[in-house]
Amino acid sequence: MQTSRTPGVAFIFKKALISALVALVLFSLMIGVRTEAGSDGQLTYWTRFGDLAMMVATVFGGSIVVELLRQWWGPVGTVRVVPPQVTSALSFAGRLVAPVLLIFTFLVPVIFYNERYILDLGILVLTYVMLGWGLNVVVGLAGLLDLGYVAFYAVGAYSYALLATNFGLSFWICLPLAGILAAFWGVLLGFPVLRLRGDYLAIVTLAFGEIIRLVLLNWQSLTGGPNGVTGIPRPTMFGIPLSPGDDGLAAKLGIEFSPTHRIVFLFYLILALALLTNWVTIRLRRLPIGRAWEALREDEVACRALGINTTTTKLTAFATGAMFGGLAGAFFATRQGFISPESFTFHESALVLAIVVLGGMGSQLGVALAALAMIGGFELFRGLDQYRMLVFGMAMVLLMIWRPRGLIGHRAPTVFLERNQAISSDLVKEGHG
């Protein structure tokens, strides 16, 4: 018999009151009382009890909202508070999110043509969407925790920068080469970690990312060391530069030159690379190698028992994810025109991994929404210097409480039986199907 899991009002308020008391203790020294060294060297302090009361009240109300959300989206087998009509409407709206988001993305340069800030922010978001989709192959599909993904991002960026500046190769030639070199380094990383799982795998990949960063920092004769690489060539429209000269694209089309043309071109370029990443990932997931990744993610021992070669499965996952990271790195280098080791720290790996986990491991749409929320969220709260990280951290905690598998958790296998199938009694030791 199904029973409702709805707790009483007293339980909800008791839990909210406990959360508020904990917040009062934690935020008392963080927000309520501020200290600073004065001009005479003495320690001065001032109080902000109004801000403290506001934060405690927010936690109290937020705790009530979270408990109500838990009731609405309870586990299967419980009575839901949300009516079936609302559930069906939300399901229909969910199916429209992806096409509407894609159409809006295509129209961003048209709608915000004169908004340079929004166009730059869109390029940044799409870059992290591409990185998230690349890491999703390793973490979401194959279940291999990679904390050094920024290493492949750096390999792709430096590959393009060095090939373009030293050999004069164009962007369209260096782009696939950067992806191939990054995939090669992905295979090199895969070999030492074939026998590692879980925390040990994470530690090794973290060390690999730091090794790459330190090599870039200290190999000054090749990478320029902390000074980085400057004068990286800009991309061209298949050989036609986007410059104000007579040989530029604007002059050949007979239109007035605008610096925004290059920004719009970069926007559609990273959008095309991101969509290519998404399409390849979806196609690979339906192939035998994609099914092998999913089997490896669910249970490596059972994967071996089925006769799947886990060595090639892991190596292909690392190589595929690294290739997409290298392509994104090449785009980053040509967009910035300058790169240095400071752009490829562990913070970048943690940010991309947070995008994959919060969006839902294995979910392409979830990763895109998480990248939009995280990168756009940082910009939205940029004016709130003191509270930006606090609000961002609270949002992540609430999301993990509400949706522990991510915004759009998706772990269903690509291939599954439509209905249960009985097994012949001749094949069953007990003698029944």
N, C-alpha and C positions, 0 to 999 in steps of 0.2 A: 504494500500500500504506500502511495506517495504521500509524503508529508511536507508541509511548508517549513522552510528553514528561516522564516522571518523572525528575528528577535524582537523583544518588546522595546517600548520607548525608553524604559528605565535603563535597559542594557546599552542602548545607543548613546544616551546622554552620559552614562557612567564611563563608557569608553572614550567619548569625546572629552570629558573632564580630565581623565588620566592623561590623554595626549596633550591637553592644554597645560597641565602642570609640568609635564616633561619639557614642553616648549618653553615655559617660563624659566625653568632651571637652566636650560641650554642657552637661551637667548639673553639671559640677564647680563652676562659679561660681554656677549658679542654685540648686543644692540643697546641694552639699557644703560650701560656705563661705558664710556669711552675714555681712554687715557692717552696722553701724549706728552712728550718731553718738551718743556717750555724753553724759552730763550735763555733763561738763567740756569738751565740744567735740571731744574726741579720738575717732578712729575705732576702734571695737572690732569684734571678729569672733569667731565661734564656728563650730565644724565640726559637720556632721551626716553623717559618713561611712556610718553605718548606713542612713540613708534613701537616700543615693547608691547604695550597693550594691544596695539593693532595687529601685531604678529601673532600674539597669543589668541586673540579673537579669530584670526584667520585660520589658525590650526584647529580651533574648536569647531568652527563651521565646516572646515574641510573634512574633519574626521566624520562628521555626521553625513556629509555628501558621499564620502567613500563607502561608508557602511550601507547607505541606500543603494549605491551602485552595485555593491556585492549582492544585495538581495535581488536586484533586477537581472543581473547576469550570473546567476548561480550555476552550479554544475548540472549536468544532465541527470534527470531523474528527480528533480525537485520542482515544486510549483513556482512558476515565474510570476513576478508582479507585473511585468510589461504585458499588455494585451497582445493577442496574436496579430491584430491589424497593425499595431505599431511595429512589431517585429518584421512583418512582411514589407512594410514601407521602408524600414531601415535596410533590409536586404536588397530591395530594389535600388535604393539610393547608393548602396555600396557598389553595385554593379556599374553605376554611372560615374563613379569617381575617376577611374582610370581614363576613359575616353575624354571626359571633360577636362581633366588635368592636362592631358596631352594636347588637346586643342588650344587650351589657354597658353600652354608653353610655346606653341608655334606662333601665337599672336602677340606674345610679350614684346618682341622688337617693334611690332607695328603700333601697339597701344602706347608703349613707353619709349618711343623713338627719341624724344628729346630729354629723357631722364637717364643720364649717364650712370647715376648711382644704382638705379634699379637694374640696368643692363649688366653692370659689373657684378652685382649681387646675384643675378640670375646665372651668370657664367660660373661663379663660385659654387652655387648650389648644384648645378649640373655636374661640375667636376667631382663633387663629393658623392653625388648619386652614382656616377660611373665607378668611383672607387668602392662605394658600398656594394654595388652589384658584382664587382670583381672579387671582393672579399667574401661575398655571400656564397660564391662557388666553394671556397675553402671551408668556411665556418658553417654556413647554413645548409649546404648540400652534402658535403663530405664529413662534416662534424669534426674538423681539425682546427683547434684553437690556435690562431696565428696572431701573435702580438708584435710581429715585426714586419707588417705589410708595407710600412712606409719605405722599407728598403727597396722594394721593387718600384715604387713610385720614384725614388731617388735614382735608381739605375736607368729608368726610362728618361728622366729629365736630363741627366748628365750624358747619356748616350746621344741624345739628340743635340745637346749643346756642343759637345766635343766634335761630333761628326760634321755639324753644320759650320762651326767656326774654323776648324782645322782643314777640312776637305771641301768646303763649299757646296755640300750636298743640299738639295732642296728639302723642304718640310715633308713632301709626299714620299720622298725616298727614305728619309730618316725615320718617319713614323712607323712603318712596319719593322725596320731594323731595331728600333727601340723596343718594340713589343717582343721581338725574337730574343734579344739580349736579356730582357727581363725574364722571359720564360726559361731561358737557359739557367739563370741564377735561381729561379724557382726550383728547377730540377736539382741543382747543387744543394739547395736547402733541404729538399725532400729526402735525399739519400741518408744524411746522418740521423734523421728523425723517423726512420721507417719502423723502428721498434718502440717508439715512445708514444705515450698517450696522455691525455689530461694535462695535469699541472706540469709534468716534465716536458711535454711538447711545447707548452706556452713559454717556459723558461728558455728553451733553446731558440725558439723563434724570436723572443725578445732580445737575446744575446746577438742573434744574427743581424737584427736591425741596428743595434748599437755598433757592431763591427763595421757595417757598411758606412755608417755616419762617421766613425772615427777614421776610416780609410779616406773618405772624402775630405776630412778635415786636415789630415796629415800628409797626404800625397800631393804636395803643393806643385810639383813639376807638371802634373797631369791635370788636376782638378782646380788648381789655384788656391787650395787651402781655404782658410776662412774668408778670403776675398772673393771666392766664387768665380763664376764665369760670366763675363759681360759681353755685350754686343751680339747677343743671340739673334739670328735673322728672324724676321717676321714671316708668317705664312703668306703664300700667294694663291690667287685664284687660278690654279693650274698653270703657273708660270707668269701670270699677269699680276704685277704688284698692286696693292691698294694704296697708292701714293698719289700726291697732287701733280706729278709730272705728266708729260705728254704720253708716256708709255704706261700710265696708270689705268686702272679699270674705269674710273670715272671719265677720263678723257676719251677712251675708246667707246664708251656707251653714250657719250655726248651729254653728260649730266654734270652738274656742279659738284665739285669734290667736297666731302665732309668727313671730318675725323670719325664720325659715328659709323661710317661704312665699315671700317675695320672692326669695330666693336660688334656690330650686327653679324658680320661674317664669322667672328670668333664664337658668338653665341650659337649660331646654327651649326658651326663645326663641332663644338663640344656636344650639342644636342644629337647630331648624327652619330658621333662616337658612342654616346650613351645608349642610343637606340640600337646600335650595332651590338653593343655588349649585352643588352637585354635580349635581343633576338637570338644571338648565339647561345646564351645561357639557356633559354627556353628550349631551343632545338637540341642542345646537348643533354638536357634533362630527360628528353624522351628517347634518347638513344641508349644502347646497353651500357655505355660508360656512365651516363647519368643515373641509371638504375643501380649501378655498382656503387656510385657515390652515396646514394641514399641507403643502401644496405650497409655500407661501412659506417655511416652515421648512426644507424640504429643499433648495430651489434657487430663488432669486428670479429668476434669468435664465430658467430653464425655465418658471417660473410666468408670466412675461411672454409667453414664446413660445406658451404655451397660450391666450393671450387673456384671462387673469385680470387684472382691474383691481387692481393692487397698492395703489393709493391707498386705495380703499374697504376693501380687506382689512386694511390696517394700521390704519386709523381705527376699524374695527369691533372689532378686537382690543384696541386701547387703551381704547375706550369701554366694552366689556364688562368687561374687567378692572378698570377704574376704578370702574364701577358697584358691583361686589361689594366693592371696597375702601371705597367710601363707605357702603354698608350696614353693614359691620363697624365703621366709624368712628362711625356714629350709635349703634350698640349700645354701643360703648366709652364714649361720652359719657354715655348714660343710666345705664349701670352705675356709673361713677365718681362722677357728680354734679359733677365738676370736671375741667376740661381746661386745659392750658397748652402752649405750644410745646415744652417739655422732653419731652413724651410722644411727639413726632414727629420724632426725630432720624434721622440716617443709619443708626444702629445698628439701628433697626427694619426699614428696607429690607434691610439686609444679612442680618438674621436670617430674614426671610421668604424672601429669595432662597436662602439656605442650605437652608432647609426644602425648597424646590422642587427644587434641584439634588441634594441628598442623597437625597431621596425618589425621584427619578427623574422627569425632565422629561416631562410628558405622562401621568403615572400618578396617578390620583386616590387610590388606596389607598396608594401610596408616600408621597405628600405627607402624608396623615393619620398614617401611622406615623412619618414623620420629625418632624412637629410634636409628636407624643406623646413621642418619644425626646428631642428637643432641649429642649422646655419642661419636661417631667418630669425629664429628666436634670439640668438646672440645679438643680431643687429637691432631687433625690436627693443631690447632692454639695454642698448648701448648707453643711453642717457642715464640709466640708473646704475652708476658705477658701484655703489656700495651694496646693492641688492641683486645685481644681475645673476651672479653665481648662486646666491641663495635661492632665488626664484627658480632658476634652472634646475638646481639640485632637488628642490621640492617637487617640481614637475616630473622628474625622472623617478623619484620614489613613489609618487602617486601612480604613475604608469605601471611600475613594476608590481604594485599592490593590486591594481585593477586588472592589468593584463600581463601576468608573469611571463607569458610566452611572446611578448612583444605586441605592438600595435595591431598587426595582422598576422597572428601565428599560423603557420602553414607547415605541417609536417606530414601531411597525407602523402603516401607513395604515388608515383606517377602511374603505375600499373597496379590494379587491384581487381579482385573478382566482383562482378556485379551482384552475385548472390552466392550463398553458401552452397558448396558442392559436396555431395556425399562421396565417400571413398568405398570402392568395392571391398566386400568382406574378405575376399581372397588376399588382399594386400594388408590387412590389419591382423596383428597377432592375436588380439582378443577375440576375433571372429565376428565382428560386427562393423558396419560402416558408419 
